[in-house]
Structure formats: C-alpha cells, structure tokens
Amino acid sequence: MKNDGIVANRMECWSVKQRVSAYLDDAVSAEERRLLKGHFNGCRECALESERYSALREKLRLLPKRTPPADLTTRLRVVASKVRMESFGGASA
C-alpha cells in the first residue's frame, strides 16, 4: 500500500529528502515522524541530508534581523494592483 512515498513501513530516499524540511518544522504526523526517524537510523545519506538542513537553519537564525522599509506594503500593493489590471486587460503603465 502506497501513501505519499511511504510503502508499508519503508520510506524511499527521494520521499524522505522531500520531507526533511517538514520533519524539522514538526509539520508531519506522529506516524510519519516515526517512519522518518527509522529511515534516518538506517540510511546515512538521508541522515546527513537532515543534518545539513538543520545546520543551515541554525545559520539562518543567526543572521541579523532586517526591518523592511516602512512603505514596502504600499509599494507591493501598487505593483500587485498594476499586474492585476494588466492581466485583466486594463490600463497599462
């Protein structure tokens, strides 16, 4: 029985690698977490992939926080409005 890359208590590497980020975000079910952990215990390549993702996340968290420009929301809304108008055959800039 197949379910999103899970084949009877066995996970394929390609499926595991696609789910590493969700696993690290705690965005998988308890059953999928159990299967992923089991796969990591038996597959060094996927375990290393998980470790690389985890290390990258830690490095990203260490980056300084940046404050967006105060008018960013307004500028994005203007651009979105122009794109929406153009896509519906409205006025062009």
Kinemage of the C-alpha trace (Angstrom):
@kinemage 1
@onewidth
@group {chain A} dominant
@subgroup {mainchain}
@vectorlist {calphas} color= white
{ca met a 1} P 0.000 0.000 0.000
{ca lys a 2} L 1.472 3.320 -1.086
{ca asn a 3} L 0.883 6.678 0.650
{ca asp a 4} L 2.975 9.746 -0.330
{ca gly a 5} L 6.205 7.780 -0.646
{ca ile a 6} L 5.521 5.577 2.355
{ca val a 7} L 5.485 1.962 1.296
{ca ala a 8} L 4.480 -0.421 4.073
{ca asn a 9} L 6.707 0.938 6.905
{ca arg a 10} L 9.528 1.702 4.440
{ca met a 11} L 10.314 5.094 3.021
{ca glu a 12} L 12.168 5.750 -0.188
{ca cys a 13} L 15.109 8.169 -0.076
{ca trp a 14} L 13.572 10.549 -2.626
{ca ser a 15} L 10.444 10.843 -0.485
{ca val a 16} L 12.431 11.307 2.708
{ca lys a 17} L 14.521 14.091 1.196
{ca gln a 18} L 11.341 15.897 0.153
{ca arg a 19} L 10.007 15.693 3.732
{ca val a 20} L 13.143 16.696 5.690
{ca ser a 21} L 12.062 20.326 5.972
{ca ala a 22} L 8.568 19.399 7.189
{ca tyr a 23} L 10.137 16.942 9.652
{ca leu a 24} L 12.378 19.659 11.101
{ca asp a 25} L 9.373 22.016 11.294
{ca asp a 26} L 7.363 19.385 13.231
{ca ala a 27} L 4.856 19.501 10.380
{ca val a 28} L 4.482 15.740 9.959
{ca ser a 29} L 2.191 13.283 11.677
{ca ala a 30} L 3.462 11.163 14.551
{ca glu a 31} L 3.426 8.125 12.257
{ca glu a 32} L 5.409 9.882 9.532
{ca arg a 33} L 7.875 11.183 12.149
{ca arg a 34} L 8.380 7.607 13.369
{ca leu a 35} L 8.960 6.384 9.800
{ca leu a 36} L 11.365 9.223 9.013
{ca lys a 37} L 13.371 8.604 12.196
{ca gly a 38} L 13.564 4.927 11.322
{ca his a 39} L 14.769 5.773 7.830
{ca phe a 40} L 17.394 8.181 9.174
{ca asn a 41} L 18.661 5.461 11.519
{ca gly a 42} L 19.169 3.096 8.589
{ca cys a 43} L 20.213 5.482 5.819
{ca arg a 44} L 23.329 7.552 6.387
{ca glu a 45} L 22.768 9.633 3.231
{ca cys a 46} L 19.332 10.818 4.363
{ca ala a 47} L 20.545 11.337 7.934
{ca leu a 48} L 23.293 13.602 6.574
{ca glu a 49} L 20.724 15.478 4.481
{ca ser a 50} L 18.682 16.103 7.622
{ca glu a 51} L 21.788 17.279 9.474
{ca arg a 52} L 22.662 19.672 6.615
{ca tyr a 53} L 19.158 21.161 6.652
{ca ser a 54} L 19.314 21.531 10.415
{ca ala a 55} L 22.736 23.218 10.298
{ca leu a 56} L 21.563 25.586 7.556
{ca arg a 57} L 18.514 26.552 9.608
{ca glu a 58} L 20.719 27.325 12.603
{ca lys a 59} L 22.987 29.523 10.483
{ca leu a 60} L 19.982 31.362 9.040
{ca arg a 61} L 18.675 32.020 12.545
{ca leu a 62} L 21.986 33.679 13.409
{ca leu a 63} L 21.678 36.228 10.612
{ca pro a 64} L 20.772 39.724 11.789
{ca lys a 65} L 17.109 40.610 11.620
{ca arg a 66} L 16.352 43.225 8.981
{ca thr a 67} L 13.486 45.670 9.134
{ca pro a 68} L 11.685 46.150 5.837
{ca pro a 69} L 11.147 49.710 4.577
{ca ala a 70} L 8.083 51.348 6.109
{ca asp a 71} L 6.446 51.832 2.711
{ca leu a 72} L 7.031 48.266 1.487
{ca thr a 73} L 3.420 47.169 1.936
{ca thr a 74} L 2.145 50.157 -0.041
{ca arg a 75} L 4.673 49.619 -2.836
{ca leu a 76} L 3.792 45.921 -3.106
{ca arg a 77} L 0.079 46.686 -3.241
{ca val a 78} L 0.642 49.216 -6.037
{ca val a 79} L 2.659 46.686 -8.057
{ca ala a 80} L 0.081 43.941 -7.434
{ca ser a 81} L -2.710 46.271 -8.497
{ca lys a 82} L -0.888 47.161 -11.734
{ca val a 83} L -0.252 43.490 -12.514
{ca arg a 84} L -3.867 42.622 -11.794
{ca met a 85} L -5.068 45.424 -14.095
{ca glu a 86} L -2.712 44.333 -16.882
{ca ser a 87} L -3.726 40.682 -16.570
{ca phe a 88} L -7.394 41.617 -16.946
{ca gly a 89} L -6.732 43.804 -19.978
{ca gly a 90} L -6.979 47.038 -18.041
{ca ala a 91} L -4.771 50.094 -18.266
{ca ser a 92} L -1.056 49.617 -18.651
{ca ala a 93} L 1.682 51.679 -17.074
